[in-house]
Amino acid sequence: MRLDAKFLCSALTIAECPRWKRVEIAFAGRSNVGKSSLLNALAGRRNLARTSKTPGRTRCLNFFTVGERLALVDLPGHGYAKMAHSEADKIALLIEQYLRQRRELKTLVLLIDARRGPQKEEFALAQLLQDPSRVGDCPHLIVVATKCDKLKRAERRPALQRFEAIGAAPSICSSLTGEGIDQVRRQILQIVYAHRAGASSATGPAKTQAGECS
């Protein structure tokens, strides 16, 4: 089952984000980690999110609607060395504000190149979700190890061991071969279904899965 996503709008500030009650699933990762390719693969489309050979092209929050209840949010990539410091700081602040303040955010899909594993930037993003000062429930974290097609079979186990420190088992994924795409899609839909059930019951499964920031 593909996610029938449609582009809605872009936001340069938190104030420009849509006002709605949709479940938001955000996608974050370093520039050139494959966010656009993963979004296209999840939607079963080639041009939903525009891919580029030049890293760092996404400078805003891009919102895509899926049906009546779900929205996918493409966050700007981080870690592009050739970007001006002032622009990089502006993007970092936008991402931090979104992760801290956006009540509609229910899950962060954190993309990490399988060949390098999580670095300080990825640990910082994951930690933001647990911040006690965050508005609303503590979002769920899905870690995706991208570009697994570039790993030899013997390299996979050592590569996955590097992800243990982030505290979430990664989904091995390749937008090129399609490996792992269905698994990531199912994880997203499970979050949506759990939140839908929780919305109709104060003690529903969504609260159990998403948890509360403490």
N, C-alpha and C positions, 0 to 999 in steps of 0.2 A: 504494500500500500504506500503510495507516494503522498507527500504533503503538498496539496494543491495551493501553493503560496502565490500571492500577488503583491507586487510592490505598492506601498501606499504613500510613504513620505520619508523625508530625511529631517533630522533635527540637529542643529548646531549647539543647542543648549537644552537643559532639562525642561525649561519652561515651554519649549517648542514640541515636547513629546505629546503624542495623542492622549486625550482624556477618555478613558474607556475602562471596562472591567474585564478585558481579555487577559488570559494567562500569557505572560511574556516569557519566552525562552530566548536568552541572549547567547551569542556566539562571540568568544573572545580568543585572542591568540596573537602571537608575533606576526609581523608583516611577513608574507610569503609562506605562512604555515599551511595555507590551503583552506581558509574560511569560505571564500566565494565558491570554490570547487565543491566543498562539502554541502553548502546550501543548495547549489544546483543539483547535486546528486540526490539529496533528500527530497527535492521537489520533482525530480525526474525531468529537469529542464536544463538546457545548456546556457541560457542567458538570463536567468532570474537575477543572479548577482553577477555583476560584471567582473571578470577576471582580468588581470593585467600582469605583464612581465616586469613592470616596475613596482616594487614594494611600496607600501605606505600611501596608496592612492585614496583609501577610505579615510576621510577626515571627520565624519559625522556619524550619527546614529541612523541606520537605515531600517525602517519598519516594513515588514511584510505580513499581510493578513492570511490566515488559513481558516477557512470556514467562518463561523460566527463567534468562536470562543478563543481561538489561539492566535498569537502573533509571534513571529520570529524577528529578532533584533540583531542586526549585524553591527558589532562594535568596531571602532577603528583599530587597526593593528598597531602594536607597539614594538619598540626595539629596532626601528629602521635607522641605521647609523647616519645616513646622509640627510636626514631631516633636520631642519634648524632647531636649536634647543628651545626657542620660544614656542614653536609650533608643537614640538614633542610635549612640552609642559602643558600646553593648552589641551592636547588630546588626552594626556594622562589625567588631568583634572576632570574632563568630561566623563571619562570612563569611571573614575572614582565616584563622582557625584551620582552617576546612574546606578552603580552597584549599591551605594549607600542609601539613596533616597527614593528609588523607584519602587513603590509598593507593589506594582503589578508584576515585578520580576519574581518568578517562581523557580527558575532553573538557570544556571550558568553552564553552558557547554564550553569547556576550556580545551582548546586545541593545542597540542604540543607535538612537535616533530619527534617521531619515534626514535630518530637517530641521536638526538641530543638529550632528551628527557627534560624534566622540569628544572627551571632555573629560578633565580631570585624573583624575577618579574611574575612568573606563574604562581609561586608561593604567595606573593603579595596579593594577587588577585583572589586566590582561594581564601586567604585570611580575611579579606574585606567582607566576605559573605557571613563570617562569624562575628563581625563587629557588634558589640552590645548596643551601640548607638544607632544601628541601622534601623530604618523605618520599616515596620511590618515584619512578617515572618522571615526566618532565615532560609534563603533559597537553597534548593538542592544543587549538588555539584555533579556534573557528568564530565569525566576526563576522556578525551579522545586522542589516541596516539596516531597521528596522521603519517602519510607517506610510508606505510609499512611495506609497500611494494619495493622500496629501495633497500630493504634489509634482506640479507641472506637468511636462510632458515636457521642456521647456527647462531645468528646474531640476535634472534628474537628474545630468547630468554634473558640474556644479559640486559637487553634494552628495556624489557618490562620491569626488571628489578630496580632500575633507576627511578621508576615511578612510585615505588613503595613509600617514599618519604612524603608524598603529597596527600596520602591518606585515602585515596580513592582508586579502585582498580580501573585501569584504562580499557576502553574499547579500542581494539586494534582496527585501523580503518585505512582504506585506500580509495580515493575518489577515482583513480585511474582504472583499477581492476574491479571496483565495486565491493571489495571485501569489507565487511563490517557495517556497511551502510544500513542494511535492514535492522541490525541490532541497535544502532543509534536512533533510528526512526522509532523503533518500539519503545525505547527508553523515554523518548519525548512524549509519545502518546500515553504511556503509563502515568507520567506526571500530570498530563491534562485530565485523564480519567479520574485519577485520585483527587485532584483539586475539584473536579465537578461533583464527585461524591461528597467531599468535605464541605462544599458550599451548601449542601442540603442537610447537613448534620453537623452539629457543633463538635462531635467526637468522631467524625468520619475519618477515613484513611489518609486524607490529605494532610491533616495535622500530624498524624503519626509519622508520615514519610518526610514532610518538609521540616517539621520540628519548629522550635521557637529559639530565637537567639537568646542566650543567657549571659 
